[in-house]
């Protein structure tokens, strides 16, 4: 997607993207009116909070990775990761009997 504003997203989704765009570029200028606009589009407090958290965490991780010199994975690693996620989801069933471990 090149531009959410001209994409086939719903108006509700575009309102959230517009808000997140403000979080990315002018977070110190966000006002109650900005939040109210997203709520009028149909998003509740929890969804807005989640969107802010995801946006900010990705910004943090990207800056951390860039500044510490962490290298990207090869394409084959992304392929394997996608296959694992497709087969098992994000849940892992780690079982350990080591001291201090928790069985899941």
C-alpha positions in Angstrom: 0.0 0.0 0.0 1.5 3.3 -1.1 -1.0 5.7 0.5 -3.7 4.8 2.9 -5.7 7.8 1.8 -6.2 6.4 -1.7 -6.3 2.8 -0.7 -9.4 0.5 -0.6 -9.4 0.6 3.2 -12.6 1.5 4.8 -13.2 5.0 6.1 -13.0 3.7 9.6 -9.6 2.2 8.9 -8.4 5.4 7.1 -9.3 7.4 10.2 -7.1 5.2 12.4 -4.3 5.4 9.9 -4.6 9.2 9.8 -4.4 9.2 13.6 -1.3 6.9 13.6 0.3 9.2 11.0 0.0 12.0 13.6 1.5 9.7 16.2 4.4 9.0 13.9 5.1 12.6 12.8 3.6 15.1 15.4 2.8 13.1 18.5 3.5 16.2 20.7 0.7 18.0 19.0 -2.1 15.4 19.4 -5.1 16.9 21.0 -8.3 15.5 22.4 -10.0 16.4 19.2 -7.7 14.0 17.3 -8.8 11.1 19.6 -12.4 12.1 19.3 -12.2 12.0 15.5 -11.0 8.4 15.7 -13.7 7.5 18.1 -16.4 9.0 15.8 -15.0 6.7 13.1 -15.9 3.7 15.3 -12.8 2.9 17.3 -12.9 2.5 21.1 -10.3 3.5 23.7 -8.7 0.0 23.8 -8.3 -0.1 20.0 -6.8 3.4 19.9 -4.4 2.5 22.8 -3.4 -0.7 21.0 -2.7 1.2 17.8 -0.6 3.7 19.6 1.4 1.0 21.4 2.0 -1.0 18.2 3.1 2.2 16.3 5.4 3.3 19.1 7.0 -0.1 19.7 7.8 -0.5 16.0 9.4 3.0 16.0 11.4 2.0 19.0 12.5 -1.4 17.6 13.4 0.1 14.2 15.5 2.8 15.8 17.1 0.3 18.2 18.0 -2.1 15.4 19.3 0.7 13.2 21.5 2.2 15.8 22.9 -1.1 17.2 23.8 -2.4 13.8 21.6 -5.5 13.9 21.5 -7.1 10.5 18.3 -8.2 8.7 17.5 -11.9 8.3 17.9 -13.5 5.0 14.7 -14.0 2.9 14.9 -17.8 3.6 14.6 -17.1 7.4 11.5 -15.0 6.9 10.0 -17.9 4.8 10.7 -20.4 7.5 9.2 -18.1 10.1 6.1 -17.6 8.1 5.7 -21.3 7.6 6.1 -21.9 11.4 3.6 -19.1 12.2 1.1 -20.6 9.7 1.4 -24.0 11.2 1.6 -23.1 14.9 0.5 -19.5 15.3 2.3 -17.3 17.9 1.8 -19.7 20.7 4.6 -22.0 21.7 4.3 -25.0 23.9 7.6 -25.0 25.6 8.0 -27.6 28.3 10.9 -27.4 30.6 11.7 -29.1 33.9 14.7 -26.9 34.7 14.8 -25.1 38.0 12.9 -21.9 38.0 11.0 -22.7 34.8 7.3 -22.7 34.2 5.6 -25.4 32.4 3.1 -24.2 29.7 
